[in-house]
Amino acid sequence: MHYLTAHGAQIPALGFGVFRMTDAQVETVIPAAMEAGFRHFDTAQIYGNEAGLGRALAASGAKREELFLTTKVWVENYSDARFLASVDESLDKLGVAHVDLLLAHWPGNSVPVEQQVEWLNAAQAAGKTRHIGVSNYNRTQLRAAIAASQAPIITNQIELHPYLDQSAMAALAQETGTLLTGYFGMADGAVPQDPLIGQIAARHGKTAAQVGLRWLVQQGAVALSKTAKPPRVAENFNIFDFTLTKTDMAEISGLARADGRLVSPEGLAPDWAA
Ligand SMILES: NC(=O)c1ccc[n+]([C@@H]2O[C@H](COP(=O)([O-])OP(=O)(O)OC[C@H]3O[C@@H](n4cnc5c(N)ncnc54)[C@H](OP(=O)(O)O)[C@@H]3O)[C@@H](O)[C@H]2O)c1
């Protein structure tokens, strides 16, 4: 496994995400993910499958220290009464004493990001997580979070795929030593069917899905891959045995378009331009 480093934290460069999967689907696919070599798993309170993921990982027999587990606090738990209590519930469901990375899932519009960061720091100080980060923050919010936090904000988990230009966020991430973690790397299933990415993949003897994930990690981002289909798991893991050329990288980045963003829920998402 390849690792990326931010402020001393090491994150496996490729993670397995379990969004839009039931407990039962998670428990079916995780053995294939472990077999393929995945050790980084990404869930969230709102996915409703922390318990299934916890059971599947326990059943795999993996040692806790071999795993890198991320969960995300849902916005309804952004209160003094609920934030840390909800993290305890997540730990119970996952069956672990701590996660490796705890994220604030969305900035929302009712609780200042500085307050979200204070709770994340409290969770880390209490030993509930090794590292903290944020998700779906815009650049202004990421700067504010970094300024407000005692512990490093090691990542901003954002939508990242060839159809969306995230170069401004990437520049800020580089400037601040924050890793970008990319979600929707398959653009919700479009990347595996993209003709240009397919042509590039054919030149390397790989699939378009592998090229999409490789494009993410080769620009220094952590890539999340999700599939509920066990036969696809090994395909999505095997992205470290080839290198895209500079031209390949540029051609794929050139697919970005103004309407490329897929995820922007009202009331949760920030002004992406800020
Ligand atoms: N922080 C956030 O707000 C946020 C938001 C969204 C997602 N995430 C995280 O990011 C992870 C990845 O995002 P995602 O799963 O939602 O979207 P995604 O990676 O863009 O796309 C997943 C889709 O691609 C298909 N797929 C996967 N591998 C494939 C392959 N080799 N060939 C063809 N199709 C393939 C999957 O279908 P099958 O399952 O049928 O294979 C699924 O429909 C999530 O699981 C979650 O952990 C975070």
The ligand as an ORCA input file, in Angstrom:
! r2SCAN-3c Opt
* xyz 0 1
  N     -17.663     13.373      2.217
  C     -18.726     13.263      1.461
  O     -19.632     14.101      1.495
  C     -18.834     12.096      0.508
  C     -19.817     12.107     -0.505
  C     -19.883     11.020     -1.371
  C     -19.011      9.966     -1.219
  N     -18.069      9.963     -0.210
  C     -17.138      8.824     -0.025
  O     -16.494      8.524     -1.243
  C     -16.726      7.158     -1.590
  C     -16.750      7.023     -3.093
  O     -17.831      7.762     -3.635
  P     -19.101      7.041     -4.301
  O     -19.086      5.684     -3.976
  O     -20.273      7.636     -3.773
  O     -18.960      7.406     -5.827
  P     -17.962      6.967     -7.015
  O     -16.715      6.352     -6.497
  O     -17.856      8.089     -7.952
  O     -18.810      5.946     -7.836
  C     -19.232      4.818     -7.411
  C     -19.994      4.253     -8.605
  O     -19.069      3.750     -9.567
  C     -19.340      2.368     -9.789
  N     -18.043      1.683     -9.912
  C     -17.108      1.514     -8.955
  N     -16.067      0.822     -9.446
  C     -16.352      0.551    -10.746
  C     -15.648     -0.140    -11.784
  N     -14.452     -0.678    -11.577
  N     -16.252     -0.206    -13.003
  C     -17.453      0.334    -13.231
  N     -18.156      1.003    -12.276
  C     -17.610      1.107    -11.053
  C     -20.125      1.902     -8.566
  O     -21.089      0.964     -8.880
  P     -21.146     -0.480     -8.151
  O     -21.217     -0.288     -6.680
  O     -22.400     -1.047     -8.731
  O     -19.895     -1.185     -8.588
  C     -20.832      3.181     -8.124
  O     -22.084      3.311     -8.769
  C     -18.027      6.834     -0.874
  O     -18.240      5.451     -0.730
  C     -17.840      7.557      0.437
  O     -17.002      6.795      1.292
  C     -17.993     11.018      0.632
*
